[in-house]
Amino acid sequence: MPLLLKIAPDLSDKQFEDILMVVKQEELTGLVISNTTISRADLLSSRKKIEAIGAGGLSGPILFSKALERVQKARTILGQKAVIIGVGGIDSSEKREQMLRAGADLIQIYTSFIYHGPKIIQRLTTDL
Ligand SMILES: Cc1cc2nc3c(=O)[nH]c(=O)nc-3n(C[C@H](O)[C@H](O)[C@H](O)COP(=O)(O)O)c2cc1C
């Protein structure tokens, strides 16, 4: 049975490396990288506004660079056999391409679909 594990971007490097080892040893199908973040670092909004919004996972552009870096590392460590789905802030054909080049077999979108609607498909595939 195919089994993909979806991970949080908030894992430490050590936790992420441990998970890669488990995926390898247990021969899981692969990883979905990544889920939303509980971090509030690098946001443009004021601290007051961020605090008023409260707890919860953040999605969208803030996730992209971390997801990209971890897709790349996962591909290097796991090799070609693992299935990797890249997700987090993908909202353009450039980002789609970067994620695929980093080693993702597939990409997933969520937030960009909410903001752009079905037209996001055209945005993501415009140069294909
Ligand atoms: C409102 C909302 C609900 C979500 N619910 C789930 C969920 O039930 N299960 C899950 O694995 N990921 C869930 N996610 C995470 C998304 O699948 C995705 O991993 C994350 O939002 C990053 O992608 P994005 O930047 O394209 O939104 C949710 C995200 C949002 C914004």
The ligand as an SDF file (V2000), in Angstrom:
LIG
                    3D

 31 33  0  0  0  0  0  0  0  0999 V2000
   -7.3760   26.1160    5.6010 C   0  0  0  0  0  0  0  0  0  0  0  0
   -6.3470   25.0200    5.4310 C   0  0  0  0  0  0  0  0  0  0  0  0
   -6.6800   23.7160    5.7780 C   0  0  0  0  0  0  0  0  0  0  0  0
   -5.7420   22.6860    5.6380 C   0  0  0  0  0  0  0  0  0  0  0  0
   -6.1010   21.4190    5.9780 N   0  0  0  0  0  0  0  0  0  0  0  0
   -5.2100   20.4190    5.8200 C   0  0  0  0  0  0  0  0  0  0  0  0
   -5.5820   19.0890    6.1500 C   0  0  0  0  0  0  0  0  0  0  0  0
   -6.6890   18.8020    6.5810 O   0  0  0  0  0  0  0  0  0  0  0  0
   -4.6590   18.1070    5.9690 N   0  0  0  0  0  0  0  0  0  0  0  0
   -3.4040   18.3820    5.4910 C   0  0  0  0  0  0  0  0  0  0  0  0
   -2.5940   17.4570    5.3340 O   0  0  0  0  0  0  0  0  0  0  0  0
   -3.0310   19.6340    5.1670 N   0  0  0  0  0  0  0  0  0  0  0  0
   -3.8950   20.6500    5.3170 C   0  0  0  0  0  0  0  0  0  0  0  0
   -3.5380   21.9290    4.9890 N   0  0  0  0  0  0  0  0  0  0  0  0
   -2.1650   22.1920    4.4980 C   0  0  0  0  0  0  0  0  0  0  0  0
   -2.1400   22.2610    2.9650 C   0  0  0  0  0  0  0  0  0  0  0  0
   -2.4970   21.0120    2.3850 O   0  0  0  0  0  0  0  0  0  0  0  0
   -0.7220   22.6290    2.4840 C   0  0  0  0  0  0  0  0  0  0  0  0
    0.1930   21.6380    2.8810 O   0  0  0  0  0  0  0  0  0  0  0  0
   -0.2500   23.9600    3.0500 C   0  0  0  0  0  0  0  0  0  0  0  0
   -1.3330   24.8970    3.0960 O   0  0  0  0  0  0  0  0  0  0  0  0
    0.8880   24.5480    2.2200 C   0  0  0  0  0  0  0  0  0  0  0  0
    0.5180   24.7410    0.8790 O   0  0  0  0  0  0  0  0  0  0  0  0
    0.0120   26.1570    0.2900 P   0  0  0  0  0  0  0  0  0  0  0  0
    1.0360   27.1800    0.6660 O   0  0  0  0  0  0  0  0  0  0  0  0
   -0.1250   25.9170   -1.1810 O   0  0  0  0  0  0  0  0  0  0  0  0
   -1.2980   26.4340    0.9610 O   0  0  0  0  0  0  0  0  0  0  0  0
   -4.4460   22.9810    5.1330 C   0  0  0  0  0  0  0  0  0  0  0  0
   -4.1310   24.3010    4.7780 C   0  0  0  0  0  0  0  0  0  0  0  0
   -5.0440   25.3180    4.9290 C   0  0  0  0  0  0  0  0  0  0  0  0
   -4.6520   26.7400    4.5570 C   0  0  0  0  0  0  0  0  0  0  0  0
  1  2  1  0
  2  3  1  0
  2 30  2  0
  3  4  2  0
  4  5  1  0
  4 28  1  0
  5  6  2  0
  6  7  1  0
  6 13  1  0
  7  8  2  0
  7  9  1  0
  9 10  1  0
 10 11  2  0
 10 12  1  0
 12 13  2  0
 13 14  1  0
 14 15  1  0
 14 28  1  0
 15 16  1  0
 16 17  1  0
 16 18  1  0
 18 19  1  0
 18 20  1  0
 20 21  1  0
 20 22  1  0
 22 23  1  0
 23 24  1  0
 24 25  2  0
 24 26  1  0
 24 27  1  0
 28 29  2  0
 29 30  1  0
 30 31  1  0
M  END
$$$$
